[in-house]
Amino acid sequence: MTPMLPFLPPPPEVSALLTRLSKDQEAWQRWQNRCLADLSQLWERFLKNDRTPVDPSLERDRRFNDPAWRESPIHDFLRQSYVLLTRALTEAVESLFYPDGKTKCRALFFLRQWLDAAAPSNFAATNPEFLAAALASQGQSIEKGLANLLADLALGRIRQTEESAFRVGENLATTPGAVIFRNPLMELIQYTPLTSTVARRPLLIVPPCINKYYIMDLQPDSSFIRFAVEQGHTVFLISWKNPKSAEAHFGWDDYLQLGPLTALEIVRNITGVPDPNVVGFCIGGTILASALAVAAARGDPPVASLTLMTTLLDFTESGELGCLVDEALVATREATIGRGGLLLGAELHQTFSLLRANDLIWQYVVHHYLKGESPKPFDLLFWNSDSTNLPGPFLVYYLRHMYLENELRLPERLTMLGQKINLARITAPAYILAAREDHIVPWRGAYYSRSLLGGECRFVLTASGHIAGAINPAQKNRRSYWTNPHLPDEPDRWLAAATEHPGSWWWDWISWLNSYRGEECPARDPLSNPAYPPLEPAPGRYVREPAWPLT
């Protein structure tokens, strides 16, 4: 239906599915008749100069927002035929029999990658915006687009933002504090108080290790860290090292011991409080919960409260990432980097970009290469491009035991640091946050955590996705969130009875957290503890390390 398709053959997975469909004569004939009917209807409208979309979803597709797509009959036909093709192929692949949901999810993922790449918006010959920009600039947009392409080829990735506009520690990650401890895997930052008194119980934050922590401290008015400090909490945070060759041997147990367990010991020593409050974000929450389960098995003091932000403990519903993890992939990684090696940040970045290819790949191909536009400064996209590596032993343990075999949810199935793990031994009250449009940690998957932990749980669902839902600044107070004190087994039953609240979930969280803050005490200065003197000002050196070079 579009002239680009012969130049972009489908991957083997999609070809195999279409071959299966063609062998079912009845289904194949039904699919062909549907396609011909749709195309015939579109052709009739084209001859009548009727631009009414044959599929209402077209009006919501941002790839075709420019008026040029509707003003030109040829380009209007192209975009509409592409949407019809997308609908027809998706319905055909969905109609096939699959042995399990994971196989179906993989099939649809590969199909979507091909369809996204084949969009007429991605090609100079079929994108009217390319021609309009070239005419308006007298060809300079073509010259600049080629320059942008050559610059990205030299860089080895697609630039999403003007990266020279940002400097970590200068206009990103600027909440004042000090690095008070460093080991081969993490720096521990203690933040400077912004109130004269603080809660007696400190707050330890464990961010994800698959990217840099400063997503929680981008700008002062959007910083989760600064918000917690402003609310009178003594905040400590783990800043993970960007692993290089010297750290390529680290495994899951190393992350638990050198990360949260070490940080908890230091926080207790500095504050004299045995039961701090703790927060884990994304895989940082999985690491934190695992560490707390180890601590519980050892008989260590429990924490006062646990917050899990967009975190999976039960990987039953793990989204498209879970669909892509199979035995072949894990076995290959185990054989190549499982005993010492690195998953490079560039590959990690590419994987996450493919989950939202239209937003994180193809729109930049169009704007930067076809239209010759310069990348615009955007702090979130700078962070998104600031890649991190992962040690192979850590990665393969995570993939096999969490995504592939889903064993963390099973009491005493896994042994970590010599201890049988049972999440039910974590008896601290828990605040579990999920994001309704999260494609990395589906909210229903996050909901299942409430039945694994041993303490009372509060589940909160926020609007938007994995990052924008979690990092929803209290000052801006946008979007909304849902609450329901009752926690039925089925997440959809929870949502059906939930109450929507306008604004940021941060206010709900801080109100909940303040129930566990303890009495007030004088503010704690990170510069005043002789046992842990400051090593350097926040944000420290680890967060500034690039993924490359590897030495």
C-alpha positions as CSV (number, residue, x, y, z in Angstrom):
1,M,0.0,0.0,0.0
2,T,3.0,2.3,0.3
3,P,5.9,2.6,-2.1
4,M,8.5,2.2,0.7
5,L,7.7,-1.3,1.6
6,P,9.7,-3.1,-1.1
7,F,12.8,-1.3,0.2
8,L,12.3,-2.3,3.8
9,P,11.7,-6.1,4.0
10,P,10.1,-7.4,7.1
11,P,12.3,-9.2,9.7
12,P,12.2,-13.0,9.7
13,E,9.8,-13.1,12.6
14,V,7.2,-11.1,10.8
15,S,7.7,-13.0,7.5
16,A,7.2,-16.3,9.3
17,L,3.9,-15.0,10.8
18,L,2.7,-13.8,7.4
19,T,3.6,-17.2,5.9
20,R,1.6,-18.9,8.6
21,L,-1.3,-16.7,7.8
22,S,-1.1,-17.4,4.0
23,K,-1.4,-21.1,4.7
24,D,-4.8,-20.6,6.3
25,Q,-6.7,-20.1,3.1
26,E,-9.9,-19.0,4.8
27,A,-8.1,-16.5,7.0
28,W,-5.9,-15.3,4.2
29,Q,-8.9,-14.7,1.9
30,R,-10.7,-12.8,4.6
31,W,-7.6,-10.6,5.3
32,Q,-7.2,-9.9,1.5
33,N,-10.8,-9.0,1.1
34,R,-10.6,-6.6,4.1
35,C,-7.5,-4.9,2.7
36,L,-9.0,-4.6,-0.8
37,A,-12.2,-3.1,0.6
38,D,-10.3,-0.6,2.7
39,L,-8.1,0.4,-0.3
40,S,-11.0,0.6,-2.6
41,Q,-12.8,2.9,-0.2
42,L,-9.7,5.1,0.1
43,W,-9.3,5.2,-3.7
44,E,-12.9,6.3,-4.1
45,R,-12.4,9.1,-1.7
46,F,-9.1,10.1,-3.4
47,L,-10.9,10.4,-6.8
48,K,-13.6,12.6,-5.1
49,N,-11.0,14.7,-3.4
50,D,-12.5,13.6,-0.1
51,R,-9.9,13.9,2.7
52,T,-12.0,12.3,5.4
53,P,-9.8,9.8,7.3
54,V,-10.8,6.2,6.8
55,D,-9.4,5.5,10.2
56,P,-10.0,8.0,13.1
57,S,-6.7,7.1,14.7
58,L,-5.0,9.0,11.9
59,E,-6.0,12.3,13.4
60,R,-4.1,11.4,16.6
61,D,-0.9,10.4,14.8
62,R,1.7,13.1,15.4
63,R,3.8,11.9,12.5
64,F,1.2,13.4,10.1
65,N,0.3,16.6,12.0
66,D,1.7,18.9,9.4
67,P,-1.0,20.4,7.1
68,A,1.0,19.4,4.1
69,W,-0.1,15.8,4.5
70,R,-3.7,16.8,4.1
71,E,-3.2,19.6,1.5
72,S,-1.5,17.3,-1.0
73,P,-3.9,14.5,-2.4
74,I,-0.9,12.2,-3.1
75,H,0.5,12.5,0.4
76,D,-2.9,12.2,2.0
77,F,-3.3,9.0,0.1
78,L,0.1,7.8,1.3
79,R,-0.5,8.5,4.9
80,Q,-4.0,6.9,4.9
81,S,-2.8,3.8,3.0
82,Y,0.0,3.4,5.5
83,V,-2.5,3.6,8.4
84,L,-4.7,1.0,6.7
85,L,-1.7,-1.3,6.2
86,T,-0.8,-0.9,9.9
87,R,-4.2,-1.8,11.0
88,A,-4.6,-4.7,8.6
89,L,-1.2,-6.3,9.5
90,T,-1.7,-5.8,13.2
91,E,-5.1,-7.4,13.1
92,A,-3.8,-10.3,11.0
93,V,-0.9,-11.0,13.4
94,E,-3.1,-10.7,16.4
95,S,-5.5,-13.3,14.9
96,L,-2.9,-16.0,14.7
97,F,-2.7,-18.8,17.3
98,Y,0.2,-18.4,19.8
99,P,1.3,-20.9,22.5
100,D,1.5,-18.1,25.1
101,G,1.1,-14.4,25.5
102,K,4.9,-13.8,25.5
103,T,5.2,-15.2,21.9
104,K,2.3,-13.0,20.8
105,C,3.8,-9.9,22.4
106,R,7.2,-10.6,20.6
107,A,5.4,-11.0,17.3
108,L,3.6,-7.7,17.7
109,F,6.8,-5.9,18.8
110,F,8.7,-7.0,15.8
111,L,5.8,-6.1,13.5
112,R,5.6,-2.6,15.1
113,Q,9.3,-2.0,14.6
114,W,9.0,-2.8,10.9
115,L,5.8,-0.7,10.5
116,D,7.3,2.2,12.4
117,A,10.4,2.2,10.2
118,A,8.2,1.9,7.0
119,A,6.2,5.0,7.7
120,P,6.1,7.5,4.7
121,S,7.2,10.2,7.1
122,N,10.6,8.7,7.4
123,F,11.6,9.0,3.7
124,A,12.5,12.1,1.7
125,A,10.6,10.9,-1.4
126,T,7.3,10.5,0.5
127,N,7.4,13.3,3.1
128,P,6.0,16.6,2.0
129,E,7.7,18.4,4.9
130,F,11.1,17.5,3.4
131,L,10.2,19.3,0.1
132,A,8.6,22.3,1.9
133,A,11.7,22.8,4.1
134,A,14.0,22.4,1.1
135,L,12.1,25.0,-1.0
136,A,11.8,27.4,1.9
137,S,15.5,27.3,2.7
138,Q,16.7,27.1,-0.9
139,G,18.2,23.7,-0.3
140,Q,20.0,24.6,3.0
141,S,17.9,22.2,5.0
142,I,19.2,19.3,2.9
143,E,22.8,20.5,3.5
144,K,22.2,20.9,7.2
145,G,20.3,17.5,7.4
146,L,23.3,15.7,5.9
147,A,25.6,17.5,8.3
148,N,23.4,16.4,11.2
149,L,23.5,12.8,9.9
150,L,27.3,12.8,9.5
151,A,27.7,14.2,13.0
152,D,25.4,11.5,14.5
153,L,27.3,8.8,12.5
154,A,30.5,10.0,14.1
155,L,28.9,10.1,17.5
156,G,27.5,6.6,17.0
157,R,23.9,7.5,18.0
158,I,21.0,9.8,17.2
159,R,21.3,13.1,19.1
160,Q,18.0,13.9,20.7
161,T,19.0,17.3,22.2
162,E,21.7,19.9,22.1
163,E,24.0,18.2,24.5
164,S,26.4,21.1,24.9
165,A,23.7,23.1,26.7
166,F,24.0,20.9,29.8
167,R,26.7,20.2,32.4
168,V,26.1,17.8,35.4
169,G,26.8,19.7,38.6
170,E,26.4,23.1,36.9
171,N,22.8,23.3,35.5
172,L,21.8,19.7,36.3
173,A,22.1,17.8,39.6
174,T,22.6,21.0,41.6
175,T,21.0,20.3,44.9
176,P,23.8,21.1,47.4
177,G,25.4,18.3,49.4
178,A,28.6,16.2,49.7
179,V,29.9,12.8,48.8
180,I,30.6,11.3,52.2
181,F,31.6,7.8,51.2
182,R,32.8,6.0,48.1
183,N,33.5,2.4,47.2
184,P,34.1,0.7,43.8
185,L,30.4,0.6,43.0
186,M,28.7,3.6,44.5
187,E,29.1,7.1,46.1
188,L,26.9,8.0,49.0
189,I,25.7,11.6,48.9
190,Q,24.3,13.4,51.9
191,Y,22.4,16.6,51.0
192,T,22.6,19.9,52.8
193,P,19.5,20.7,54.9
194,L,17.3,23.5,53.7
195,T,15.4,23.8,57.0
196,S,16.6,24.6,60.5
197,T,15.2,21.3,61.9
198,V,14.7,18.0,60.2
199,A,12.9,14.7,60.8
200,R,14.7,12.4,63.1
201,R,14.5,9.5,60.7
202,P,16.7,10.1,57.6
203,L,15.7,9.1,54.1
204,L,17.9,6.9,51.8
205,I,17.1,6.9,48.1
206,V,18.3,4.1,45.8
207,P,17.9,5.2,42.1
208,P,18.2,2.8,39.2
209,C,21.7,1.7,38.0
210,I,20.7,1.4,34.4
211,N,20.9,5.2,34.0
212,K,22.2,8.2,36.0
213,Y,20.6,9.2,39.3
214,Y,20.1,12.9,38.3
215,I,16.7,12.1,36.7
216,M,15.6,12.7,40.3
217,D,17.5,16.1,40.4
218,L,17.3,17.6,37.0
219,Q,16.4,21.2,37.8
220,P,15.6,22.8,41.2
221,D,11.8,23.1,40.4
222,S,11.6,19.5,39.2
223,S,13.9,17.8,41.7
224,F,12.5,15.0,43.7
225,I,15.6,15.1,45.9
226,R,15.3,18.8,46.6
227,F,11.6,18.4,47.3
228,A,12.3,15.9,50.0
229,V,15.0,18.1,51.5
230,E,12.7,21.1,51.5
231,Q,10.2,19.1,53.4
232,G,12.6,18.7,56.3
233,H,14.2,15.3,55.6
234,T,17.8,14.4,55.9
235,V,18.3,12.8,52.4
236,F,21.0,10.4,51.5
237,L,21.3,9.0,47.9
238,I,23.3,6.3,46.2
239,S,25.1,7.4,43.0
240,W,26.0,4.3,41.1
241,K,29.4,4.1,39.3
242,N,29.2,3.8,35.6
243,P,30.9,0.3,35.3
244,K,34.0,0.0,33.2
245,S,36.4,-2.9,32.7
246,A,37.5,-2.9,36.3
247,E,33.9,-3.4,37.5
248,A,32.9,-5.9,34.8
249,H,32.9,-8.8,37.3
250,F,30.3,-7.4,39.7
251,G,27.2,-9.5,40.2
252,W,23.8,-9.1,41.9
253,D,25.1,-9.8,45.4
254,D,27.8,-7.1,44.9
255,Y,25.2,-4.5,44.1
256,L,23.2,-5.5,47.2
257,Q,26.2,-5.5,49.6
258,L,28.1,-2.5,48.2
259,G,25.0,-0.6,47.5
260,P,21.9,-0.4,49.9
261,L,23.3,-2.6,52.7
262,T,26.5,-0.5,53.0
263,A,24.6,2.7,52.6
264,L,22.1,1.7,55.3
265,E,25.0,1.0,57.7
266,I,26.5,4.4,57.1
267,V,23.2,6.2,57.4
268,R,22.6,4.5,60.7
269,N,26.1,5.4,62.0
270,I,25.8,9.0,61.0
271,T,22.3,9.7,62.3
272,G,22.1,7.2,65.2
273,V,18.7,6.1,63.9
274,P,18.4,2.3,63.4
275,D,15.3,2.5,61.2
276,P,15.6,5.0,58.4
277,N,13.0,5.5,55.6
278,V,14.0,4.2,52.2
279,V,13.0,4.8,48.6
280,G,13.8,2.7,45.5
281,F,13.1,3.8,41.9
282,C,12.7,1.3,39.1
283,I,15.4,-1.4,39.2
284,G,16.7,0.5,42.2
285,G,13.6,-0.6,44.0
286,T,14.2,-4.2,43.0
287,I,17.7,-4.0,44.4
288,L,16.5,-2.3,47.5
289,A,13.8,-4.8,48.2
290,S,16.3,-7.7,47.7
291,A,18.7,-6.0,50.1
292,L,16.0,-5.5,52.7
293,A,15.1,-9.2,52.4
294,V,18.7,-10.1,53.0
295,A,18.8,-7.8,56.0
296,A,15.6,-9.4,57.4
297,A,17.0,-12.9,57.0
298,R,20.1,-11.8,58.9
299,G,18.1,-10.2,61.7
300,D,19.3,-6.7,60.9
301,P,17.1,-3.8,62.1
302,P,14.1,-3.1,59.8
303,V,13.5,0.2,58.1
304,A,10.6,2.4,59.2
305,S,9.0,2.7,55.7
306,L,9.6,1.6,52.1
307,T,8.7,3.5,49.0
308,L,8.8,1.7,45.6
309,M,8.5,4.0,42.6
310,T,7.6,2.2,39.3
311,T,9.3,-1.1,40.5
312,L,8.7,-4.7,39.6
313,L,9.0,-7.4,42.3
314,D,6.7,-9.8,40.5
315,F,7.6,-10.0,36.8
316,T,4.4,-11.7,35.7
317,E,3.4,-8.6,33.7
318,S,6.7,-7.1,32.7
319,G,5.7,-5.4,29.4
320,E,7.6,-5.6,26.1
321,L,10.9,-5.9,27.8
322,G,9.8,-9.1,29.4
323,C,8.6,-10.4,26.0
324,L,12.0,-9.8,24.5
325,V,13.8,-11.8,27.2
326,D,13.8,-15.5,26.3
327,E,16.1,-18.5,27.0
328,A,18.1,-18.0,23.9
329,L,18.9,-14.3,24.7
330,V,19.8,-15.1,28.3
331,A,21.9,-18.1,27.4
332,T,23.8,-16.0,24.9
333,R,24.5,-13.3,27.4
334,E,25.6,-15.8,30.0
335,A,28.1,-17.3,27.5
336,T,29.5,-14.0,26.4
337,I,29.5,-11.6,29.4
338,G,28.0,-13.6,32.2
339,R,31.4,-14.4,33.8
340,G,32.9,-10.9,33.4
341,G,32.1,-8.4,30.7
342,L,29.9,-5.4,30.0
343,L,26.6,-4.6,28.4
344,L,27.5,-1.3,26.8
345,G,25.4,1.7,27.5
346,A,24.9,2.3,23.8
347,E,23.1,-1.0,23.4
348,L,21.1,-0.4,26.6
349,H,20.1,3.0,25.2
350,Q,19.1,1.5,21.9
351,T,17.0,-1.2,23.5
352,F,14.9,1.4,25.5
353,S,14.6,3.6,22.4
354,L,13.1,0.8,20.4
355,L,10.3,0.5,22.9
356,R,9.2,3.9,21.8
357,A,10.8,4.1,18.4
358,N,8.5,6.8,17.0
359,D,9.2,9.2,19.9
360,L,12.9,8.4,20.5
361,I,14.2,7.5,17.0
362,W,12.1,8.3,14.0
363,Q,11.0,11.8,14.9
364,Y,14.6,12.8,15.1
365,V,15.3,11.2,11.8
366,V,12.6,13.4,10.3
367,H,13.4,16.7,12.1
368,H,17.2,16.5,12.1
369,Y,18.0,14.7,8.8
370,L,15.1,15.3,6.5
371,K,14.2,18.9,7.6
372,G,17.6,19.9,8.7
373,E,16.6,21.2,12.1
374,S,19.1,21.6,14.9
375,P,18.6,19.6,18.1
376,K,16.9,21.7,20.8
377,P,18.1,21.8,24.5
378,F,16.0,19.5,26.7
379,D,17.3,18.3,30.0
380,L,15.3,15.1,30.1
381,L,16.6,14.0,26.7
382,F,20.1,14.9,27.7
383,W,19.7,12.5,30.7
384,N,18.1,9.9,28.5
385,S,21.2,10.0,26.2
386,D,23.7,9.9,29.1
387,S,24.2,6.1,28.9
388,T,25.5,3.7,31.5
389,N,27.1,0.3,31.1
390,L,26.1,-2.8,33.1
391,P,28.3,-5.6,34.4
392,G,27.6,-8.9,32.7
393,P,27.2,-11.1,35.8
394,F,24.8,-8.6,37.3
395,L,22.8,-8.3,34.1
396,V,22.4,-12.1,33.5
397,Y,21.3,-12.7,37.1
398,Y,18.7,-10.1,36.7
399,L,17.4,-11.3,33.4
400,R,17.3,-15.0,34.3
401,H,16.0,-14.9,37.8
402,M,13.6,-11.9,37.5
403,Y,12.4,-11.5,33.9
404,L,12.8,-15.1,32.6
405,E,12.0,-17.3,35.7
406,N,10.3,-14.7,37.9
407,E,11.7,-16.2,41.1
408,L,12.0,-13.1,43.4
409,R,8.3,-13.5,44.2
410,L,8.7,-17.1,45.4
411,P,9.6,-17.4,49.1
412,E,13.1,-18.8,49.6
413,R,13.6,-19.7,46.0
414,L,16.6,-17.4,45.6
415,T,19.7,-17.2,47.7
416,M,21.4,-13.8,47.9
417,L,24.5,-13.2,50.0
418,G,24.0,-16.6,51.6
419,Q,20.5,-15.9,52.7
420,K,17.2,-17.4,51.5
421,I,15.1,-14.5,50.2
422,N,11.5,-14.0,51.3
423,L,10.0,-10.6,50.5
424,A,7.3,-11.2,53.1
425,R,9.9,-10.7,55.8
426,I,10.0,-7.0,54.9
427,T,7.3,-5.8,57.3
428,A,7.8,-2.1,57.0
429,P,4.8,-0.2,55.6
430,A,5.1,0.4,51.9
431,Y,4.1,3.1,49.5
432,I,3.9,1.6,46.0
433,L,3.7,3.9,43.0
434,A,2.9,2.9,39.5
435,A,2.4,4.9,36.3
436,R,-0.7,4.3,34.2
437,E,1.1,4.5,30.8
438,D,4.4,3.0,31.9
439,H,5.8,0.8,29.1
440,I,8.8,-0.4,31.2
441,V,7.1,-1.3,34.4
442,P,3.4,-1.9,33.5
443,W,1.2,-0.6,36.4
444,R,-0.6,-4.0,36.8
445,G,2.8,-5.7,37.3
446,A,3.8,-3.1,39.9
447,Y,0.4,-3.7,41.7
448,Y,1.3,-7.3,42.4
449,S,4.1,-6.1,44.8
450,R,1.5,-5.4,47.4
451,S,0.8,-9.1,48.0
452,L,4.5,-10.0,48.3
453,L,5.6,-7.6,51.1
454,G,4.8,-8.4,54.7
455,G,3.7,-4.9,55.8
456,E,0.7,-2.6,55.2
457,C,0.7,-1.2,51.6
458,R,-0.6,1.9,50.0
459,F,-0.9,1.7,46.2
460,V,-1.0,4.9,44.2
461,L,-1.4,5.1,40.4
462,T,-0.2,8.3,38.7
463,A,-0.9,9.5,35.2
464,S,1.6,9.4,32.3
465,G,4.6,7.1,31.8
466,H,7.7,5.7,33.5
467,I,9.6,9.0,33.9
468,A,7.0,11.7,33.5
469,G,4.6,9.9,35.9
470,A,7.2,9.5,38.6
471,I,9.0,12.8,38.1
472,N,5.9,15.0,38.4
473,P,7.1,18.1,40.3
474,A,5.0,19.2,43.2
475,Q,5.5,22.9,42.3
476,K,3.9,22.5,38.9
477,N,1.3,20.1,40.3
478,R,0.2,18.8,37.0
479,R,-1.6,15.6,35.9
480,S,-3.4,13.5,38.5
481,Y,-3.2,10.3,40.5
482,W,-5.6,7.6,41.8
483,T,-5.9,6.1,45.3
484,N,-8.0,3.3,46.8
485,P,-7.3,2.0,50.3
486,H,-8.7,-1.4,49.4
487,L,-6.4,-3.8,47.6
488,P,-8.3,-6.6,45.8
489,D,-6.4,-9.3,44.0
490,E,-7.2,-7.9,40.5
491,P,-5.6,-4.5,39.6
492,D,-8.5,-3.6,37.4
493,R,-10.9,-4.0,40.3
494,W,-8.7,-1.6,42.3
495,L,-8.8,1.0,39.5
496,A,-12.5,0.7,39.0
497,A,-13.1,1.8,42.6
498,A,-10.2,4.3,42.8
499,T,-10.6,8.0,43.3
500,E,-8.8,10.4,41.0
501,H,-7.0,13.4,42.5
502,P,-5.7,16.4,40.4
503,G,-2.1,17.3,40.8
504,S,1.2,15.7,41.7
505,W,1.4,12.4,43.7
506,W,4.4,13.9,45.5
507,W,2.1,15.7,48.0
508,D,0.3,12.4,48.8
509,W,3.6,10.7,49.3
510,I,5.1,13.3,51.5
511,S,2.0,13.3,53.7
512,W,2.3,9.5,54.0
513,L,6.1,9.6,54.6
514,N,5.7,12.2,57.4
515,S,3.8,9.6,59.4
516,Y,7.1,7.9,59.8
517,R,9.5,10.9,60.2
518,G,9.7,10.8,63.9
519,E,10.2,13.8,66.1
520,E,12.1,16.9,65.0
521,C,15.8,17.4,65.6
522,P,18.5,20.0,64.6
523,A,19.4,19.9,60.9
524,R,22.3,17.6,60.1
525,D,25.2,19.2,58.1
526,P,27.0,16.8,55.8
527,L,30.3,18.6,56.5
528,S,30.2,18.1,60.3
529,N,30.6,14.3,60.8
530,P,34.3,13.5,61.5
531,A,33.7,9.7,60.9
532,Y,32.6,10.4,57.3
533,P,34.2,13.7,56.2
534,P,33.2,15.0,52.8
535,L,35.2,13.7,49.9
536,E,33.9,16.3,47.4
537,P,30.8,18.3,46.7
538,A,27.7,16.7,45.2
539,P,27.0,15.4,42.7
540,G,30.3,13.7,42.9
541,R,32.5,12.1,40.3
542,Y,30.7,8.8,39.5
543,V,27.6,10.5,38.0
544,R,29.9,12.5,35.6
545,E,31.6,9.4,34.2
546,P,30.6,8.6,30.6
547,A,30.0,5.0,29.4
548,W,32.9,5.3,27.1
549,P,35.9,4.8,27.2
550,L,36.0,1.6,29.1
551,T,39.2,2.2,31.0
